[in-house]
Amino acid sequence: MSTALILFPSATAFGQRAAEIVALRSPAADSTNHTTPDHYWRNLAAGFAASILAHEAGHIGMSYALGARPTFGFEDGKPTVFSGIDPNLDPHKQFLFSSAGLNVQAIMDEAILDIPHRRGSSFERGILTGGIATAYFYATIGRNARNSDITYMARTSSLSRTEASLIYAGIATIQTVRIAHDGHYANFFIRPSARGGVNLGAAVLPSM
């Protein structure tokens, strides 16, 4: 499979105006914002994958830090990291394990948004996208799964599923608003087309 851009045709003048907006709002010093579309989406996908791997590493690292031994397997057909902790005997430890993945992603995103550096690379955008998307996933359609992080957080603390979901969805929403108001991240999923239009979003198409 390969990733391709969806092209929404428009008038040439509109496409030229979009290119001017990108030039004005994107930092010229950051060459990663001006790579070819293939490189842009490849690097963004790599950043997204790095965020997901950091999520799982957070779980694994927390398990070891708590003196447990994590294991790997499948539950309900999905690959799962098991904490090695009995949630009935050590609910607090299980809570720390279950929240570690989302916490690591939130900290990574906050570091990107707060620490001064040359912002706006496609890899960096992928990390931000991965953290925000994971938070929204667990706060919505993933919250009720039997092995969901949100499910275990509610089970091992005084938080309800709704409260735990709102915490992480709230953090993701704040980060999204900050990104939207930061010119370094302009045109997060919009890039001008050389054909006089705008490339918007992404489509998954079969490889030729």
C-alpha atoms as one frame of an Amber mdcrd trajectory, in Angstrom:
protein
   0.000   0.000   0.000   1.128   3.572  -0.522  -0.132   6.950   0.594  -1.241
   9.515  -1.948  -2.724  12.976  -1.618  -6.353  13.747  -2.422  -6.464  16.620
  -4.891  -9.353  19.052  -4.733  -9.180  20.982  -8.019  -9.698  24.689  -7.907
  -9.013  27.728  -9.965  -5.392  28.480 -10.728  -5.664  31.798  -8.930  -6.871
  30.063  -5.769  -3.986  27.599  -5.975  -1.490  30.420  -6.371  -3.027  32.221
  -3.399  -2.742  29.050  -1.305   0.930  28.785  -2.226   1.443  32.395  -1.166
  -0.228  31.702   2.198   2.021  28.702   2.763   5.092  30.776   1.907   4.032
  33.509   4.318   3.067  31.247   7.235   5.660  28.490   6.986   9.131  29.130
   8.462  11.560  29.445   5.559  14.450  28.278   7.718  12.904  24.861   8.185
  13.684  22.994   4.980  11.702  19.949   6.108   8.510  21.842   5.319   9.545
  22.096   1.672  10.368  18.490   0.896   8.576  16.578  -1.839   5.060  15.297
  -1.003   6.377  11.712  -0.825   9.012  12.702   1.722   6.539  14.842   3.632
   4.027  12.035   4.163   6.737   9.428   4.720   8.274  11.516   7.489   4.879
  12.307   8.969   4.033   8.585   9.039   7.374   7.870  10.711   6.610  10.449
  13.391   3.165   8.944  13.934   4.703   5.486  14.341   7.293   6.881  16.766
   4.484   8.274  18.923   2.718   4.894  19.038   5.974   3.116  19.899   6.599
   5.657  22.677   3.126   4.881  24.032   3.931   1.184  24.275   7.415   1.899
  25.644   5.755   3.944  28.389   3.728   0.914  29.459   6.756  -1.384  29.372
   9.018   1.031  31.216   6.435   1.641  33.936   5.941  -2.081  34.464   9.655
  -2.594  35.035   9.839   0.522  37.239   7.139  -0.948  39.475   9.053  -4.203
  39.842   6.790  -6.205  37.535   7.606  -8.108  34.370   5.548  -7.171  31.311
   4.542  -9.789  28.765   3.217  -9.611  25.242   0.288 -11.419  23.711  -3.139
 -11.039  22.149  -6.452 -10.177  23.740  -9.628 -10.067  21.675  -7.402 -10.504
  18.624  -5.354  -7.372  19.350  -1.650  -7.243  20.300  -1.437  -6.282  23.950
   1.220  -5.445  26.535   0.295  -7.124  29.829   1.499  -5.389  32.974   2.449
  -8.413  35.059   0.529  -6.712  37.891  -2.560  -8.079  39.618  -5.010  -5.146
  39.464  -6.986  -6.582  42.384  -3.949  -6.716  44.691  -2.144  -3.588  43.432
  -4.718  -1.276  41.829  -2.495   1.805  42.192   0.370   0.138  40.345  -2.003
  -1.002  37.627  -3.328   2.549  37.307   0.208   3.868  36.842   0.870   1.212
  34.204  -2.381   1.857  32.326  -1.944   5.642  32.265   1.756   5.566  31.324
   1.274   5.273  27.555  -1.025   8.270  27.184   1.065  10.225  29.687   4.259
   9.663  27.683   2.577  10.840  24.474   1.110  13.908  26.195   4.543  14.791
  27.635   6.183  14.365  24.214   3.616  16.646  22.599   3.982  19.241  25.348
   7.768  19.163  24.967   7.458  19.784  21.222   5.069  22.681  21.800   7.005
  24.229  24.707  10.738  23.678  24.216  12.295  26.280  21.868  13.591  24.682
  18.659  13.147  24.811  14.894   9.501  23.801  14.708   7.274  22.465  11.987
   9.039  19.437  10.477   6.841  16.708   9.024   8.283  14.142  11.461   7.383
  16.410  14.372   3.872  16.875  12.988   3.536  13.095  12.849   4.413  12.792
  16.541   1.826  15.417  17.437  -0.779  13.738  15.262  -0.086  10.354  16.864
  -0.419  11.683  20.405  -3.608  13.619  19.750  -5.219  10.839  17.691  -4.439
   8.212  20.354  -5.934  10.376  23.107  -9.136  10.925  21.120  -9.329   7.236
  20.232  -9.125   6.122  23.860 -11.557   8.840  24.903 -14.190   7.767  22.350
 -14.502   4.449  20.520 -11.672   2.783  22.451 -12.839   3.652  25.942 -15.138
   0.668  26.477 -12.878  -2.143  25.297 -12.148  -4.740  27.976  -8.392  -4.139
  27.829  -8.583  -0.393  27.179  -6.280   1.894  29.148  -9.321   3.991  30.070
 -11.168   0.898  31.304  -8.312  -0.081  33.598  -7.810   3.483  34.835 -11.469
   3.634  35.850 -11.300   0.173  37.396  -8.234   0.939  39.530  -8.992   4.500
  40.672 -11.809   6.789  41.756 -12.146   8.091  38.198 -15.035   7.035  36.002
 -14.483   6.195  32.339 -16.030   9.515  31.400 -13.772  11.467  33.744 -10.621
   9.695  32.554 -11.698  10.215  28.941 -12.324  13.911  29.489  -8.898  14.412
  31.053  -7.002  13.066  28.050  -9.414  14.443  25.444  -9.114  17.830  27.150
  -5.314  17.755  26.965  -5.486  16.749  23.286  -7.960  19.541  22.553  -5.743
  22.168  24.201  -2.773  20.915  22.177  -4.845  21.017  18.981  -5.842  24.626
  19.643  -2.211  25.559  20.327  -1.124  23.946  17.058  -3.878  25.769  15.156
  -2.616  29.121  16.459   1.073  28.429  15.839   2.250  29.546  12.409   5.016
  26.921  12.414   2.308  24.273  12.007   0.320  26.083   9.333  -1.371  23.906
   6.712  -1.094  20.810   8.867  -2.763  18.667   6.207  -2.970  21.151   3.344
  -0.237  21.669   0.764  -0.353  23.636  -2.522  -0.349  21.694  -5.758   1.856
  22.552  -8.717  -1.245  22.077 -10.901  -2.958  25.112  -9.417  -4.993  23.431
  -6.691  -4.662  22.367  -3.099  -3.643  18.934  -1.808  -5.852  18.185   1.182
  -5.694  15.127   3.431  -4.487  11.691   2.400  -5.857   8.632   0.674  -4.679
   5.033   0.906  -4.300   3.662  -2.620  -2.913   0.371  -3.959   0.693   0.494
  -5.076   1.258   0.503  -8.833
